[in-house]
């Protein structure tokens, strides 16, 4: 590669990296922050911990077939919204809120362990059963978790809708997700 072309390529890559690392949007007048890229915990902080409270009385599950036109799976205020053209054809999806002291959900496509969408889907997790124990000054975060060990794998960013006791985020894959504070 010629030196001038290489410098142009390197500068473009660097600019893209810097822009994506700084992508946070303040929603004016609402006091809410939509984090596009997940925040990094402050130095010296203990880091996030999974939100724990009274477990749901019994596991809840909803299953539906969603095709190229998209659709929604909903359990109360917890939902997965799959947009048009996110799946190649009719696919059976299952949303589960397990009987757990952790505010978590599991979303599956058929029997597949993992599923990758053609377009990002929106996931909303209701954490109202824990709302009374939350610090109002500290936002909650959504995490991709290992469903067996409950280990935090990836901060999903998102929007903490504190007044509604929900967090909403976008994802390109299905798995287990939980709320942390």
Order of alpha helices (4+ residues) and beta strands (2+ residues): alpha-beta-beta-beta-beta-beta-beta-beta-beta-beta-beta-beta-beta
